[in-house]
Amino acid sequence: MKVKVVSDTLFKLSPKLSGQLADSEKIFVKNGTEFELVSYTDAEGDHTRLVLANKTLRNQRIWYAYNPDIELDTSPVKLTVVSDTLFKQRPVLSTQLPDSDKVFVKNGTQFDLQSYLPAAGNHFKVALANKFLGEFNRNTWYAYQPDVRISGSTIRLRVISDTLFKLEPVLSGQLSASEKIFVKNKTEFELDSYRAAAGNHVQVSLATTGLGDRNIKDWYAFAPDVLIEGNPPGNAPHKGSDDKPQPVPEPTPTPPPKDTSKPKPKPKPDPKPSKPVPTGPFRLPGFRSTFFLSEPIIPNGNFTWAEATKNGSRIPVSRNVVYGIIRIARVMEEVRSRLGDRPIRVNSWYRDPASNRAVGGARYSRHMSGDAIDFVVTGVHAYTVYDRLNRWWGSQGGLASSSIFTHIDARGYYARWSYGY
């Protein structure tokens, strides 16, 4: 999302005629200048309120521009209200909120979005790009998922600590001044793509604004210094495919014992069950021993090699992928515990590149590294699963949900998104 100046103009600190403002309240901006935006909204006097994403003018991010002098490249993400609804400040029943924390939104209303993420209770958390709502002029709200439709996708990177973007994923002291550039805390960029890189870095490709004298768009960022939110374009795994997950049914409750007045004889103890014979022998690259599809990946664990390899049809291509499977299997044991030991159905785990393309996965999907799982939890909505795991998982990896499954991976840096369906 960006703005382009199409005529020499003045950016102003309030939407007034420039003659009404002091010199300190306005700044000249040359024709052809472009800025990436966090948001924009209509303002009085044929002006637009602009919140600059990665630059400041006189240490100010918020400016007003005269509409005939600018062109807006609006957000590719649109939210359309499909049923009269209430936007809320918390993802709960509207009756639990005071009037100041909810606002009526009419069927057919459309908004540009900065971002959107899953939230508890089958809600989206949405950040509006072009509107403030309610008596306190808020742009972040919770919308009930069945009442809205979201189209389009974008990826945003937010810098959370002063940092250096680098042309190589190495210590900054190993690079010349021309191979690194300072990026200030709270700077935001729209990305075309991103992927894990060596040395706890993320390789990012900036979508609209290059950096430095050479206007370079491809950089390496130190992973702890950035947060990434948003779904890569075209990333809609399982939507309409044979792998589309189905909700796990609730377990059938055990019937209560029949009431009888006659005492029953004390039952004899059952003989000790014999250990089942493992089935599905197979080999893994880089290991000499034989593995079995029926056996748990972690000793005494709940997840098997059959689940990780789609019943042996997707055998890992390398030892590193095997380690990725083991790493996320340990994570899933804790996930199961945190969600009350409810049964979990694995929908998709390891994917070779061909399988990943077939199900509509992202170009750099962690499923190809083995350390990502799409899963469904008995009796818990996918957005609620996301909400319960979000803070705990933190910067350990990626977390996402569609309305019918949750994704978790161990990429080693913070990434969050919703699949939008």
Secondary structure, DSSP 8 states (H G I E B T S, - for coil): -EEEE-S-EEEESSSS-GGGS-GGGEEEE-TT-EEEEEEEEEETTTEEEEEESS--BTTB-EEEEEGGGEEEE--S-EEEE-S-EEEESSSS-GGGS-GGGEEEE-TT-EEEEEEEEEETTTEEEEEESS--BTTTTB-EEEEEGGGEEEE---EEEEE-S-EEEESSSS-GGGS-GGGEEEE-TT-EEEEEEEEEETTTEEEEEESS--BTTTTB-EEEEEGGGEEEES--TT--TTTTSTT-----------------SS------------------EEE-TT--SEEETTSBSSTT-S-BHHHHTTTTTS--SSHHHHHHHHHHHHHHHHHHHHTTT--EEEEE----HHHHHHTT--TT-GGGGT-EEEEEETTS-HHHHHHHHHHHHGGGSEEEE-SS-EEEE--SS-EEEE---
